[in-house]
Amino acid sequence: MISARDSIVNDMFRLIGREHGCNDVRARFYPFKEFKSTWCRSGGRTEFKISDYLQNADAGVLEDFSRCLFSRISNKGRREVYTDRLRSWLQSEEFISMNRPLYLERSRNLSLSPVGRFLNLKEIHASLKDKGLSQDSFDAVLSWTVSQNAHRVGYCSVIMRVIGISSVLDTPSIPDFVAEYVLYHEILHLESGLASLTSGHDRDFRVRERMYPNWRTAEDWLKKVATGKIVGT
């Protein structure tokens, strides 16, 4: 049986779909871990799975989001452009308070603690602030990962304001500034906001990244970590 919330998003996508010549549209909320949505076109039907982090959004936000996705389909995979209303909702404290706890619950590879075996991410962030490399106000969850991923040593959910640092760096075998550099890298994404979803590691990002004093040495260490030349304890 279709839920009331699924009925709302389904009706909205059917309405916007008709504007784009899609007369057979189905949409429902889906519990993806990340904020994402997918679609599948088969014959004349288009089916959407919409991130359930949007299930409490109002009709205006759902309308904007549906237009973004249909625009992306029309542009054959180019990134959708978020409207001001949609951006405002995704960056609101209301969105974070309703959805970040669920995101953390679904993030099984996060320890949900900034305190590792040897290093504390909050102390590392304080060091970045002392260096003038991070803002004083900082609303983000910092956590070590459970698994020791040597290739993806850090990641950032800009929308949920969560940063995860690989526990492979939480060892005396690797200088503390390497984890600090990785945290700095992820904070740059966070500070760029939703713009980082499209800009990625562009020239401006690299310029800011290299403001870190030991960036080149840190990169050399990360290459050793990735090739398995550094063994943690």
Backbone as numpy.savetxt, mean C-alpha at the origin, in Angstrom:
# Nx Ny Nz CAx CAy CAz Cx Cy Cz
-27.42 -15.49 -1.13 -28.27 -14.30 -1.13 -27.38 -13.05 -1.13
-27.67 -12.11 -2.00 -26.85 -10.90 -2.12 -27.09 -9.99 -0.91
-26.00 -9.45 -0.37 -26.12 -8.56 0.80 -26.57 -7.18 0.35
-27.01 -6.38 1.34 -27.45 -5.01 1.04 -26.31 -4.20 0.46
-25.09 -4.35 1.01 -23.95 -3.58 0.52 -23.56 -4.02 -0.88
-23.59 -5.34 -1.14 -23.29 -5.83 -2.49 -24.33 -5.32 -3.49
-25.57 -5.22 -3.05 -26.62 -4.72 -3.93 -26.36 -3.27 -4.32
-25.87 -2.47 -3.36 -25.58 -1.06 -3.63 -24.45 -0.92 -4.66
-23.35 -1.66 -4.45 -22.22 -1.53 -5.37 -22.58 -2.14 -6.74
-23.37 -3.19 -6.73 -23.78 -3.80 -7.99 -24.64 -2.83 -8.80
-25.58 -2.17 -8.13 -26.44 -1.21 -8.83 -25.64 -0.04 -9.39
-24.64 0.43 -8.61 -23.83 1.55 -9.06 -23.02 1.18 -10.30
-22.39 0.01 -10.28 -21.56 -0.40 -11.41 -22.42 -0.69 -12.65
-23.60 -1.20 -12.44 -24.49 -1.42 -13.58 -24.88 -0.08 -14.22
-25.14 0.92 -13.37 -25.52 2.23 -13.87 -24.39 2.87 -14.68
-23.18 2.88 -14.11 -22.04 3.49 -14.80 -21.63 2.65 -16.01
-21.80 1.35 -15.90 -21.46 0.47 -17.02 -22.26 0.79 -18.27
-23.54 1.09 -18.08 -24.37 1.42 -19.24 -23.87 2.66 -19.96
-23.27 3.60 -19.21 -22.71 4.80 -19.84 -21.53 4.44 -20.74
-20.88 3.31 -20.45 -19.72 2.88 -21.23 -20.07 1.76 -22.20
-21.36 1.56 -22.41 -21.77 0.54 -23.38 -21.74 -0.87 -22.84
-21.63 -1.02 -21.52 -21.63 -2.35 -20.91 -23.00 -2.59 -20.26
-23.80 -3.42 -20.88 -25.17 -3.59 -20.42 -25.36 -4.80 -19.50
-24.32 -5.61 -19.37 -24.40 -6.77 -18.47 -23.22 -6.70 -17.50
-23.46 -6.09 -16.35 -22.41 -5.85 -15.37 -22.81 -6.46 -14.03
-21.85 -7.11 -13.38 -22.05 -7.63 -12.04 -20.90 -7.14 -11.17
-21.20 -6.72 -9.96 -20.15 -6.24 -9.05 -20.49 -6.66 -7.62
-19.45 -7.04 -6.88 -19.63 -7.38 -5.47 -18.35 -7.07 -4.71
-18.50 -6.90 -3.41 -17.33 -6.65 -2.58 -16.59 -7.97 -2.34
-15.25 -7.85 -2.22 -14.41 -9.04 -2.05 -13.31 -8.74 -1.04
-12.99 -9.70 -0.17 -12.01 -9.44 0.91 -10.55 -9.59 0.48
-10.11 -8.78 -0.47 -8.67 -8.75 -0.79 -7.90 -8.22 0.41
-6.66 -8.69 0.55 -5.84 -8.12 1.64 -5.46 -6.69 1.33
-4.98 -6.45 0.12 -4.61 -5.10 -0.28 -5.84 -4.38 -0.84
-5.73 -3.06 -0.93 -6.79 -2.28 -1.55 -6.67 -2.44 -3.06
-7.49 -3.31 -3.61 -7.45 -3.52 -5.06 -8.80 -4.04 -5.52
-9.01 -4.01 -6.80 -10.21 -4.55 -7.40 -9.83 -5.20 -8.72
-10.61 -6.19 -9.11 -10.34 -6.90 -10.36 -11.61 -6.97 -11.20
-11.43 -7.24 -12.48 -12.59 -7.44 -13.35 -12.28 -8.51 -14.39
-13.34 -9.10 -14.87 -13.22 -10.15 -15.88 -14.31 -9.94 -16.91
-13.91 -9.93 -18.18 -14.88 -9.76 -19.27 -15.02 -11.09 -20.01
-16.25 -11.56 -20.10 -16.51 -12.82 -20.78 -17.77 -12.64 -21.62
-17.59 -12.71 -22.93 -18.72 -12.45 -23.80 -19.15 -11.01 -23.64
-20.41 -10.80 -23.35 -20.90 -9.44 -23.14 -20.98 -9.04 -21.69
-20.51 -9.90 -20.77 -20.62 -9.62 -19.34 -19.29 -9.13 -18.77
-19.37 -8.16 -17.87 -18.20 -7.69 -17.12 -18.48 -7.88 -15.63
-17.61 -8.65 -14.96 -17.78 -8.92 -13.54 -16.65 -8.28 -12.75
-17.00 -7.61 -11.67 -16.04 -6.91 -10.83 -16.01 -7.51 -9.43
-14.79 -7.61 -8.89 -14.62 -7.85 -7.46 -14.01 -6.57 -6.88
-14.75 -5.92 -5.99 -14.37 -4.62 -5.47 -13.87 -4.76 -4.04
-12.75 -4.13 -3.74 -12.18 -4.17 -2.39 -13.24 -3.85 -1.35
-13.39 -4.75 -0.37 -14.40 -4.50 0.66 -14.01 -3.39 1.63
-12.81 -2.83 1.45 -12.47 -1.64 2.24 -13.33 -0.45 1.82
-14.05 -0.59 0.71 -14.94 0.48 0.23 -16.40 0.25 0.63
-16.66 -0.79 1.38 -18.06 -1.14 1.63 -18.80 -0.12 2.51
-18.06 0.73 3.21 -18.71 1.77 4.01 -18.66 3.14 3.35
-18.19 3.19 2.12 -18.14 4.46 1.40 -19.53 4.88 0.97
-19.72 6.19 0.81 -21.03 6.66 0.38 -21.18 6.49 -1.13
-22.38 6.79 -1.62 -22.69 6.56 -3.03 -21.80 7.37 -3.95
-21.44 8.59 -3.54 -20.59 9.43 -4.38 -19.22 8.84 -4.58
-18.64 8.29 -3.52 -17.31 7.66 -3.62 -17.39 6.41 -4.51
-18.42 5.60 -4.31 -18.58 4.40 -5.14 -18.77 4.76 -6.61
-19.49 5.84 -6.85 -19.68 6.30 -8.23 -18.34 6.68 -8.84
-17.55 7.46 -8.10 -16.25 7.89 -8.62 -15.34 6.69 -8.87
-15.37 5.72 -7.95 -14.51 4.55 -8.10 -14.93 3.73 -9.31
-16.23 3.57 -9.51 -16.69 2.80 -10.66 -16.30 3.49 -11.96
-16.39 4.82 -11.98 -15.98 5.55 -13.19 -14.49 5.37 -13.44
-13.70 5.35 -12.37 -12.25 5.14 -12.52 -11.96 3.79 -13.18
-12.65 2.74 -12.70 -12.38 1.41 -13.24 -12.85 1.28 -14.68
-14.02 1.82 -14.99 -14.48 1.75 -16.38 -13.58 2.56 -17.30
-13.07 3.67 -16.77 -12.13 4.47 -17.56 -10.85 3.68 -17.82
-10.41 2.92 -16.83 -9.21 2.11 -17.00 -9.42 1.03 -18.04
-10.60 0.42 -18.02 -10.91 -0.60 -19.02 -10.91 0.02 -20.42
-11.50 1.19 -20.53 -11.57 1.86 -21.83 -10.20 2.25 -22.34
-9.29 2.57 -21.39 -7.94 2.98 -21.77 -6.97 1.80 -21.83
-7.53 0.59 -21.79 -6.75 -0.65 -21.96 -5.61 -0.78 -20.96
-5.96 -0.67 -19.68 -4.99 -0.98 -18.64 -4.23 0.18 -18.07
-4.38 1.38 -18.62 -3.70 2.53 -18.03 -4.26 2.80 -16.65
-3.43 3.34 -15.78 -3.87 3.57 -14.41 -5.05 4.52 -14.36
-5.97 4.20 -13.44 -7.12 5.07 -13.28 -6.70 6.36 -12.56
-7.43 7.43 -12.81 -7.16 8.70 -12.15 -8.22 8.90 -11.07
-7.78 8.95 -9.83 -8.73 9.14 -8.73 -9.23 10.58 -8.70
-10.50 10.73 -8.43 -11.09 12.06 -8.28 -10.72 12.64 -6.92
-10.92 13.94 -6.77 -10.63 14.59 -5.49 -11.49 14.00 -4.37
-12.75 13.71 -4.68 -13.65 13.14 -3.67 -13.17 11.76 -3.23
-12.74 10.95 -4.18 -12.25 9.61 -3.86 -10.95 9.69 -3.08
-10.06 10.57 -3.49 -8.80 10.75 -2.77 -9.05 11.20 -1.33
-9.97 12.13 -1.18 -10.28 12.64 0.15 -10.77 11.52 1.06
-11.61 10.66 0.52 -12.12 9.54 1.32 -11.00 8.57 1.70
-10.17 8.20 0.73 -9.10 7.23 1.00 -8.06 7.76 1.98
-7.92 9.07 2.06 -6.93 9.67 2.96 -7.55 10.17 4.26
-8.81 9.89 4.47 -9.50 10.38 5.66 -9.21 9.52 6.89
-9.31 10.12 8.04 -9.13 9.38 9.29 -10.25 8.36 9.45
-11.43 8.66 8.95 -12.55 7.74 9.03 -12.23 6.45 8.28
-11.68 6.58 7.07 -11.32 5.40 6.29 -10.28 4.56 7.03
-9.26 5.22 7.57 -8.20 4.50 8.28 -8.76 3.79 9.51
-9.54 4.48 10.31 -10.04 3.89 11.56 -10.94 2.69 11.28
-11.68 2.72 10.17 -12.57 1.61 9.86 -11.84 0.43 9.22
-10.78 0.70 8.48 -10.20 -0.36 7.64 -8.81 -0.84 8.04
-8.01 -0.01 8.70 -6.65 -0.47 9.02 -6.63 -1.67 9.96
-7.50 -1.73 10.98 -7.48 -2.93 11.82 -7.73 -4.22 11.03
-8.65 -4.16 10.05 -8.92 -5.33 9.22 -7.73 -5.65 8.34
-7.09 -4.62 7.80 -5.90 -4.83 6.97 -4.80 -5.53 7.78
-4.59 -5.09 9.00 -3.56 -5.70 9.85 -3.92 -7.15 10.20
-5.19 -7.39 10.40 -5.64 -8.76 10.67 -5.35 -9.68 9.50
-5.46 -9.15 8.30 -5.23 -9.95 7.10 -3.75 -10.05 6.74
-2.91 -9.22 7.36 -1.47 -9.19 7.03 -0.74 -10.21 7.90
-0.82 -11.45 7.53 -0.30 -12.52 8.37 1.22 -12.56 8.45
1.88 -11.89 7.52 3.34 -11.88 7.57 3.89 -10.75 8.42
3.03 -9.96 9.05 3.49 -8.90 9.94 3.46 -9.37 11.38
4.52 -9.08 12.11 4.54 -9.42 13.53 3.64 -8.50 14.34
3.26 -7.37 13.74 2.43 -6.34 14.38 3.15 -5.67 15.55
4.47 -5.70 15.49 5.27 -5.05 16.52 6.49 -4.38 15.89
6.82 -3.16 16.35 8.04 -2.50 15.87 9.29 -3.03 16.57
9.09 -3.83 17.59 10.21 -4.34 18.39 10.66 -5.69 17.85
11.89 -5.73 17.37 12.44 -6.97 16.87 13.32 -7.64 17.90
14.12 -8.58 17.45 15.04 -9.24 18.37 16.16 -8.30 18.81
16.61 -7.45 17.88 17.75 -6.58 18.17 17.45 -5.10 17.91
16.52 -4.82 17.03 16.26 -3.45 16.64 14.81 -3.07 16.89
14.60 -1.78 17.14 13.27 -1.23 17.37 12.98 -0.20 16.27
11.96 -0.45 15.49 11.66 0.43 14.36 11.26 1.83 14.79
10.64 1.95 15.95 10.28 3.29 16.43 11.54 4.08 16.79
12.53 3.41 17.34 13.80 4.08 17.64 14.52 4.45 16.35
14.43 3.60 15.35 15.04 3.91 14.06 14.36 5.11 13.43
13.04 5.17 13.56 12.32 6.32 13.01 12.70 7.60 13.76
12.89 7.49 15.06 13.31 8.66 15.84 14.68 9.15 15.35
15.55 8.21 14.98 16.86 8.57 14.45 16.72 9.32 13.13
15.78 8.89 12.29 15.53 9.58 11.02 15.02 11.00 11.26
14.17 11.16 12.25 13.67 12.50 12.58 14.81 13.38 13.06
15.71 12.82 13.87 16.86 13.59 14.36 17.75 14.04 13.21
17.79 13.25 12.16 18.60 13.60 10.99 17.86 14.56 10.05
16.62 14.86 10.37 15.82 15.73 9.51 15.29 15.03 8.27
15.22 13.70 8.32 14.81 12.92 7.15 13.38 12.41 7.23
12.67 12.76 8.30 11.28 12.36 8.43 10.52 13.42 9.20
9.23 13.50 8.94 8.41 14.49 9.59 8.20 14.14 11.06
7.94 15.19 11.85 7.68 14.96 13.27 6.36 14.23 13.48
5.33 14.65 12.74 4.03 13.99 12.85 4.05 12.75 11.96
3.65 11.63 12.52 3.82 10.37 11.79 2.73 9.40 12.21
1.71 9.26 11.37 0.62 8.35 11.67 0.77 7.11 10.80
1.55 6.17 11.29 1.76 4.94 10.53 2.06 3.81 11.50
1.71 2.60 11.08 2.05 1.41 11.84 3.37 0.86 11.31
4.34 0.66 12.19 5.64 0.10 11.81 5.71 -1.32 12.36
6.12 -2.26 11.52 6.17 -3.64 11.96 7.27 -4.41 11.25
7.89 -5.32 12.00 8.78 -6.29 11.38 7.94 -7.39 10.74
8.47 -8.02 9.72 7.78 -9.16 9.12 8.10 -10.42 9.91
7.27 -11.43 9.72 7.50 -12.72 10.35 8.57 -13.48 9.57
8.42 -13.54 8.25 9.40 -14.25 7.42 10.59 -13.34 7.10
11.72 -13.97 6.86 12.95 -13.22 6.58 13.16 -13.14 5.06
12.40 -12.27 4.44 12.50 -12.10 2.99 13.74 -11.29 2.65
14.64 -11.88 1.88 15.90 -11.21 1.55 15.79 -10.37 0.29
14.71 -10.51 -0.45 14.56 -9.78 -1.71 13.61 -8.60 -1.56
12.51 -8.81 -0.87 11.59 -7.70 -0.60 11.79 -7.30 0.86
12.74 -6.40 1.08 13.15 -6.08 2.44 12.27 -5.02 3.09
11.36 -4.42 2.32 10.44 -3.45 2.90 9.27 -3.23 1.97
8.13 -2.89 2.55 6.99 -2.52 1.72 6.12 -1.55 2.49
5.30 -0.82 1.75 4.48 0.21 2.34 3.08 0.18 1.73
2.07 0.13 2.57 0.70 0.35 2.12 0.41 1.82 2.35
0.47 2.59 1.26 0.23 4.03 1.37 -1.18 4.31 1.86
-2.13 3.56 1.35 -3.52 3.80 1.71 -3.79 3.46 3.17
-3.25 2.35 3.65 -3.48 1.94 5.04 -2.47 2.52 6.02
-1.43 3.16 5.48 -0.38 3.75 6.31 0.27 2.70 7.21
0.75 1.67 6.56 1.43 0.57 7.24 2.75 0.31 6.53
3.82 0.18 7.31 5.14 -0.13 6.76 5.64 -1.42 7.38
6.06 -2.34 6.54 6.65 -3.59 7.01 8.11 -3.68 6.59
8.97 -4.02 7.53 10.41 -4.19 7.25 10.78 -5.64 7.50
11.48 -6.22 6.54 11.83 -7.64 6.64 12.72 -7.91 7.86
12.36 -8.94 8.60 13.13 -9.31 9.78 14.51 -9.86 9.43
14.79 -10.05 8.13 16.13 -10.47 7.74 17.16 -9.40 8.10
16.71 -8.14 8.26 17.62 -7.04 8.60 17.79 -6.87 10.10
17.02 -7.60 10.86 17.05 -7.47 12.32 18.09 -8.43 12.90
19.35 -8.09 12.66 20.46 -8.95 13.08 21.72 -8.13 13.27
22.57 -8.51 14.23 23.86 -7.81 14.42 24.80 -8.00 13.24
24.49 -8.96 12.36 25.36 -9.20 11.20 25.28 -8.08 10.17
24.25 -7.26 10.27 24.03 -6.18 9.32 24.01 -4.86 10.07
24.74 -3.84 9.62 24.74 -2.55 10.31 23.33 -1.97 10.45
23.09 -1.29 11.58 21.76 -0.74 11.85 21.30 0.22 10.76
22.25 0.93 10.13 21.83 1.94 9.15 21.18 1.33 7.91
21.36 0.03 7.69 20.72 -0.62 6.54 19.21 -0.67 6.75
18.79 -1.11 7.92 17.36 -1.10 8.23 16.82 0.32 8.26
17.64 1.26 8.72 17.22 2.65 8.75 17.00 3.17 7.33
17.87 2.81 6.43 17.74 3.23 5.03 16.48 2.65 4.39
16.21 1.38 4.66 15.01 0.75 4.11 13.75 1.40 4.67
13.75 1.69 5.96 12.61 2.38 6.56 12.45 3.77 5.94
13.55 4.46 5.74 13.51 5.78 5.10 12.88 5.69 3.71
13.29 4.68 2.95 12.75 4.46 1.60 11.23 4.32 1.64
10.73 3.51 2.58 9.29 3.28 2.66 8.56 4.52 3.17
9.18 5.27 4.04 8.58 6.51 4.53 8.43 7.52 3.39
9.38 7.53 2.47 9.26 8.42 1.32 8.00 8.10 0.52
7.71 6.82 0.36 6.47 6.44 -0.33 5.26 6.94 0.46
5.31 6.78 1.76 4.19 7.19 2.60 3.98 8.70 2.51
5.07 9.45 2.55 4.97 10.91 2.51 4.51 11.41 1.14
4.74 10.61 0.09 4.28 10.99 -1.24 2.78 10.79 -1.39
2.18 10.04 -0.48 0.74 9.83 -0.52 0.30 9.04 -1.74
-0.93 9.27 -2.17 -1.48 8.52 -3.29 -0.72 8.74 -4.59
0.03 9.84 -4.67 0.81 10.10 -5.87 1.84 9.00 -6.11
2.31 8.37 -5.03 3.32 7.32 -5.18 2.78 6.08 -5.88
1.45 5.94 -5.93 0.85 4.80 -6.61 1.10 4.85 -8.12
1.30 6.05 -8.63 1.56 6.19 -10.07 3.00 6.60 -10.37
3.61 7.37 -9.46 4.96 7.86 -9.72 6.03 6.82 -9.43
5.78 5.96 -8.42 6.73 4.90 -8.09 8.10 5.45 -7.73
9.15 4.86 -8.32 10.52 5.29 -8.07 10.99 6.22 -9.19
10.30 7.32 -9.33 10.67 8.26 -10.39 11.91 9.08 -9.99
12.29 10.02 -10.83 13.52 10.78 -10.61 13.45 11.57 -9.30
12.32 12.19 -9.01 12.19 12.96 -7.78 12.34 12.07 -6.55
11.77 10.85 -6.65 11.90 9.91 -5.53 13.36 9.55 -5.30
14.10 9.27 -6.38 15.50 8.87 -6.24 16.34 10.02 -5.67
16.02 11.24 -6.05 16.75 12.39 -5.51 16.56 12.46 -4.00
15.33 12.29 -3.54 15.04 12.33 -2.11 15.68 11.14 -1.39
15.62 9.98 -2.04 16.18 8.77 -1.45 17.68 8.94 -1.17
18.37 9.61 -2.09 19.82 9.74 -1.95 20.23 10.87 -1.02
19.25 11.46 -0.36 19.55 12.39 0.72 20.01 11.62 1.96
19.74 10.32 1.98 20.21 9.50 3.10 21.73 9.40 3.03
22.43 9.73 4.12 23.90 9.83 4.07 24.61 8.58 3.57
24.17 7.39 3.99 24.88 6.16 3.64 24.14 5.32 2.61
23.42 5.99 1.70 22.55 5.24 0.79 23.33 4.25 -0.07
24.49 4.66 -0.57 25.24 3.77 -1.46 25.76 2.54 -0.71
26.29 2.76 0.48 26.78 1.63 1.28 25.62 0.73 1.68
24.49 1.33 2.02 23.31 0.54 2.38 22.85 -0.31 1.20
22.87 0.25 0.00 22.49 -0.51 -1.19 23.44 -1.69 -1.41
24.72 -1.47 -1.16 25.69 -2.57 -1.29 25.38 -3.70 -0.32
25.00 -3.34 0.90 24.63 -4.34 1.90 23.38 -5.11 1.46
22.42 -4.40 0.92 21.18 -5.04 0.49 21.42 -6.03 -0.65
22.38 -5.72 -1.50 22.74 -6.66 -2.58 23.33 -7.93 -1.99
24.15 -7.76 -0.94 24.72 -8.94 -0.28 23.63 -9.77 0.38
22.67 -9.09 1.00 21.55 -9.80 1.64 20.77 -10.58 0.60
20.49 -9.97 -0.54 19.69 -10.59 -1.58 20.36 -11.81 -2.19
21.69 -11.79 -2.22 22.43 -12.91 -2.80 22.78 -13.99 -1.77
22.33 -13.80 -0.53 22.55 -14.78 0.51 23.96 -14.76 1.09
24.70 -13.69 0.86 26.05 -13.60 1.38 26.09 -13.18 2.84
24.95 -12.71 3.35 24.86 -12.32 4.76 23.94 -13.31 5.46
24.42 -13.91 6.50 23.62 -14.86 7.26 23.28 -14.27 8.60
21.97 -14.17 8.89 21.53 -13.61 10.17 21.79 -14.56 11.32
21.51 -14.06 12.51 21.69 -14.89 13.70 20.37 -15.06 14.41
